[in-house]
Amino acid sequence: MDVNSITSQAAGSFNQPGGSKKNEMGQQEFLQLLVAQMRNQDPINPMDGTEFASQLAQFNSVEQLINVNSGLQTLQGSQDMMSASLTNSMAASLTGKQVRALSDKVQLSASEGTDINYKLNNSAGEVEIIIRDGSGSEVRRETMSGVSSGDQEWNWDGKNNSGERMGEGEYYVEVNAINGENEVGALVYVEGVADKVRYSGNGVLITVNGVEIPIGDVEEVGTNIF
């Protein structure tokens, strides 16, 4: 029997451009191929038993791999659901607690200033704080000298570089620190009471000091305030 010709014919049935899994032989296609070989074998020169047994063994291996892959996908789905459930439960429990989270955003009120919190990996000879509006334009730049490592705080009075009061809303903070010619690592964060939790298509968001923050950016959680 010309096995190659049968293989080519069977393979062509699922390698057509309109096929849903082009160039991939699945469980059903493999079985169809074996059936096609049996139906078209030459009575004078029937399929070799050893070859047929080998192909059945291959089919069995393929079927087992498919079942294992399906089981792993089911397990992954269950783990994802469990993880999402735990995340949602944890987020709800954050309401009313003191929270520290990484964020370069601050909320400015109509009449008051706002605290800018940042952390330096090492002491810095010079620290530059730049505040930008929603369009990315600079509104305030402040430079400080001789700042020690660790947590730092600077209060922005809400005024721009010209001394004019900025409107309420969300602003972005950038902190650049150097010590001589060496750059010093700096992280900007917000710290306050989590007063709101929102479940969105992009994940769970908590609100701290008027700023929405992904729950994955939370670094520390304190005790209940309320």
Secondary structure, DSSP 8 states (H G I E B T S, - for coil): --HHHHHHHHHHHHSSTT-TTTT---HHHHHHHHHHHHHT--SSS---HHHHHHHHHHHHHHHHHHHHHHHHHHHHHHHHHHHHHHHHHHHHHTTTEEEEEE-SEEEE-SS--EEEEEEESS-EEEEEEEEE-TTS-EEEEEEEEEE-SEEEEEEE-SB-TTS-B--SEEEEEEEEEEETTEEE-EEEEEEEEEEEEEEETTEEEEEETTEEEEGGGEEEEEEE--
